[in-house]
């Protein structure tokens, strides 16, 4: 019952946001959005600093991704691992220096935590990662600084759990190969990759900004359970796709700072007069990905694979991503009437549920 109440309140908040502008920031609801994306950042103790994105309008020429998930919708599923002198932490488990804070002008959300003598800053912002003129990707950046009096060994892993609408298996493509089985790249790391829903309607992209020591495409459950030093199993079928970028343990001298960044989001065509040499990858010149195109299929056993029928789902979703498609104008006329009707209905539903909760009690199911 409480979960339904949370969903209704989230939907009401989304409508309220829609009445202003898609570029608005609402810190009360932990939401930042622009024309393309909506960012959610966890504030409660269990999910502090973890993040999730969905498309707002996403790819402007593809209505199929409007309001749809690009990452799994529960905060816990994607996380960043911080390693200091061999001790492993999830970002969010450190000493809190600064809680997630939105900057309206910079369009960023920043959080700072300390792990021993290393201060780590997480900055989430919208950026034109693939094509100039469209801030349609989330730029994830971690800055680590040794504030102590001794050198330390520091490593970091960014793990992204892809989900396109409700499809969290996805079709993964990297280095012009479709990946059915887990694969790790170390020597020749692809600088970008794509994940596409199995119905071909939604595509998301990743792009490296800071060169990692390795990148792994693997089953989410394996990466989630092993937060550091996961050994990729080339015979393991990817039933729930996730990506892990790893920067190995290296010495961080006293006062030294290092930065680690990756893009994830959608891709629109470059605006006119943009740099014609901004991309040398022919894959970027196509608007959509085709999982059946003539490319190499990564397969470590045989070429006839039966998809695992076991439902590899996790916990029941506690958050519905209800994002209102919007332009840079307020609602008018019939839109206002419809909106008012929906809000009244939502508020009435909330009132009924609140009364039911008072009578019945109960605990929230995660």
ChimeraX attribute file (.defattr): number of C-alpha atoms within 10 A of each C-alpha:
attribute: neighborCount
match mode: 1-to-1
recipient: residues
	/A:1	16
	/A:2	18
	/A:3	17
	/A:4	16
	/A:5	18
	/A:6	15
	/A:7	18
	/A:8	22
	/A:9	17
	/A:10	18
	/A:11	21
	/A:12	19
	/A:13	19
	/A:14	19
	/A:15	19
	/A:16	15
	/A:17	21
	/A:18	22
	/A:19	18
	/A:20	15
	/A:21	18
	/A:22	25
	/A:23	20
	/A:24	17
	/A:25	23
	/A:26	16
	/A:27	16
	/A:28	7
	/A:29	16
	/A:30	17
	/A:31	21
	/A:32	26
	/A:33	24
	/A:34	23
	/A:35	22
	/A:36	26
	/A:37	29
	/A:38	28
	/A:39	22
	/A:40	22
	/A:41	24
	/A:42	21
	/A:43	18
	/A:44	9
	/A:45	9
	/A:46	12
	/A:47	18
	/A:48	19
	/A:49	28
	/A:50	23
	/A:51	24
	/A:52	26
	/A:53	27
	/A:54	29
	/A:55	32
	/A:56	27
	/A:57	27
	/A:58	30
	/A:59	25
	/A:60	17
	/A:61	11
	/A:62	15
	/A:63	14
	/A:64	17
	/A:65	23
	/A:66	21
	/A:67	21
	/A:68	25
	/A:69	28
	/A:70	32
	/A:71	27
	/A:72	24
	/A:73	26
	/A:74	22
	/A:75	24
	/A:76	17
	/A:77	23
	/A:78	23
	/A:79	23
	/A:80	22
	/A:81	18
	/A:82	27
	/A:83	21
	/A:84	20
	/A:85	14
	/A:86	12
	/A:87	12
	/A:88	17
	/A:89	17
	/A:90	16
	/A:91	27
	/A:92	25
	/A:93	18
	/A:94	17
	/A:95	13
	/A:96	15
	/A:97	13
	/A:98	12
	/A:99	16
	/A:100	23
	/A:101	17
	/A:102	22
	/A:103	14
	/A:104	14
	/A:105	7
	/A:106	9
	/A:107	18
	/A:108	19
	/A:109	25
	/A:110	20
	/A:111	21
	/A:112	23
	/A:113	21
	/A:114	21
	/A:115	20
	/A:116	15
	/A:117	16
	/A:118	26
	/A:119	20
	/A:120	23
	/A:121	20
	/A:122	23
	/A:123	19
	/A:124	24
	/A:125	21
	/A:126	26
	/A:127	20
	/A:128	19
	/A:129	24
	/A:130	25
	/A:131	21
	/A:132	19
	/A:133	16
	/A:134	20
	/A:135	23
	/A:136	30
	/A:137	29
	/A:138	24
	/A:139	23
	/A:140	19
	/A:141	20
	/A:142	21
	/A:143	16
	/A:144	25
	/A:145	21
	/A:146	25
	/A:147	18
	/A:148	15
	/A:149	10
	/A:150	11
	/A:151	16
	/A:152	20
	/A:153	17
	/A:154	24
	/A:155	22
	/A:156	26
	/A:157	24
	/A:158	24
	/A:159	23
	/A:160	25
	/A:161	27
	/A:162	31
	/A:163	26
	/A:164	25
	/A:165	22
	/A:166	14
	/A:167	20
	/A:168	25
	/A:169	22
	/A:170	26
	/A:171	24
	/A:172	27
	/A:173	24
	/A:174	19
	/A:175	17
	/A:176	16
	/A:177	16
	/A:178	21
	/A:179	22
	/A:180	26
	/A:181	24
	/A:182	24
	/A:183	23
	/A:184	18
	/A:185	16
	/A:186	12
	/A:187	8
	/A:188	10
	/A:189	17
	/A:190	16
	/A:191	17
	/A:192	20
	/A:193	20
	/A:194	22
	/A:195	27
	/A:196	26
	/A:197	22
	/A:198	16
	/A:199	10
	/A:200	16
	/A:201	15
	/A:202	28
	/A:203	27
	/A:204	28
	/A:205	21
	/A:206	24
	/A:207	19
	/A:208	20
	/A:209	16
	/A:210	15
	/A:211	16
	/A:212	22
	/A:213	15
	/A:214	18
	/A:215	24
	/A:216	21
	/A:217	26
	/A:218	30
	/A:219	24
	/A:220	24
	/A:221	18
	/A:222	17
	/A:223	25
	/A:224	19
	/A:225	9
	/A:226	10
	/A:227	21
	/A:228	20
	/A:229	10
	/A:230	14
	/A:231	14
	/A:232	17
	/A:233	15
	/A:234	17
	/A:235	14
	/A:236	17
	/A:237	22
	/A:238	25
	/A:239	24
	/A:240	21
	/A:241	27
	/A:242	30
	/A:243	23
	/A:244	25
	/A:245	25
	/A:246	23
	/A:247	18
	/A:248	17
	/A:249	17
	/A:250	13
	/A:251	15
	/A:252	21
	/A:253	17
	/A:254	16
	/A:255	13
	/A:256	14
	/A:257	15
	/A:258	12
	/A:259	13
	/A:260	21
	/A:261	20
	/A:262	22
	/A:263	25
	/A:264	27
	/A:265	29
	/A:266	30
	/A:267	26
	/A:268	22
	/A:269	17
	/A:270	17
	/A:271	11
	/A:272	9
	/A:273	8
	/A:274	11
	/A:275	11
	/A:276	10
	/A:277	7
	/A:278	11
	/A:279	12
	/A:280	9
	/A:281	10
	/A:282	7
	/A:283	15
	/A:284	16
	/A:285	11
	/A:286	10
	/A:287	14
	/A:288	16
	/A:289	19
	/A:290	14
	/A:291	19
	/A:292	9
	/A:293	9
	/A:294	10
	/A:295	13
	/A:296	12
	/A:297	16
	/A:298	19
	/A:299	20
	/A:300	16
	/A:301	12
	/A:302	8
	/A:303	10
	/A:304	7
	/A:305	11
	/A:306	7
	/A:307	10
	/A:308	10
	/A:309	7
	/A:310	7
	/A:311	8
	/A:312	13
	/A:313	10
	/A:314	9
	/A:315	9
	/A:316	10
	/A:317	13
	/A:318	17
	/A:319	16
	/A:320	16
	/A:321	22
	/A:322	19
	/A:323	25
	/A:324	19
	/A:325	16
	/A:326	19
	/A:327	16
	/A:328	14
	/A:329	11
	/A:330	13
	/A:331	17
	/A:332	11
	/A:333	7
	/A:334	9
	/A:335	11
	/A:336	13
	/A:337	12
	/A:338	13
	/A:339	17
	/A:340	13
	/A:341	12
	/A:342	15
	/A:343	18
	/A:344	13
	/A:345	14
	/A:346	17
	/A:347	15
	/A:348	12
	/A:349	15
	/A:350	19
	/A:351	13
	/A:352	12
	/A:353	17
	/A:354	16
	/A:355	11
	/A:356	13
	/A:357	15
	/A:358	9
	/A:359	9
	/A:360	9
	/A:361	12
	/A:362	10
	/A:363	9
	/A:364	10
	/A:365	11
	/A:366	9
